[in-house]
Amino acid sequence: MKTIALIERLTRWAGYVGAVLIFPLVSALVYEVFSRYVLGQPTLWAFEVSYMVMGAIFMLGMANALRVGQHVSVDVVSQRFAARTKALVNLVCYLCFLPVLAWLVWELSFYALEAFESNERSGRSAWNPVIWPVFSVWFLGFVLLALQVVAEMLKFLAMLKSPTTGQGEAS
């Protein structure tokens, strides 16, 4: 289905961006350690950069983690279900989770916009950077997660509609 493919391309791309952000994170931390312990001059910005970039990695990666099935799941009971039953249970669970994601996306859009308009600063260090990029990435991460939940629901619906799915197998 084209909708699923488009959503999964977006989440895969976001996952790649998150993965690439490991390099500036590690570079900033290595520079901070060198600057602090070799030069005796700690940076003003390394703490802020590290939590902001780590947050971005997490937020950009969570939809991709769902796409590849890497979120934590407790499937002690559901592993015994037939594929069709498992799809139905997952569909119902995602259907219940989607309004929470919609609310988070809605609220985070306001956080990001207000932080941008007010030029809000972090207040956590002497560097004191603007905070709207962090809130914007949170917003984007949850938009992508909501989209990936929709894609997963569409996959489960397709599985439920398929006449050959779940005939006697437990997957």
Summary of the structure (lengths in Angstrom):
residues: 171
radius of gyration: 20.5
end to end distance: 22.4
largest distance: 68.6
contacts: 480
relative contact order: 0.17
helix: 74%
strand: 1%
